[in-house]
């Protein structure tokens, strides 16, 4: 008497698993893209708030009531009183912004 010693998955079982993975990924990917877009928008709003606050501080301290002409000038330390720049280096590295 011979017993069946084949241990493994059939092609149908593998196709079902692939289909389930495809369905789950089709449901999950749009949600992940929306979450990423929300994070990018929140980061942009935070950056704009930081720039607005920095511009106000610049105008009050060393701009004689005027705003800084570029983000690079906001990143430089004030000539009077020393200290750090008004914004971080992550916001003032590109002068074309």
RANOR-V62875 format. One record per helix or strand of 3 or more residues. SS is the DSSP state (helix for helix, strand for strand). FROM is the first residue (numbers start at 1). LEN is the number of residues. If there is no record, write none. Layout:
{{SS,FROM,LEN} {SS,FROM,LEN}}
This chain:
{{helix,11,51} {helix,71,5}}
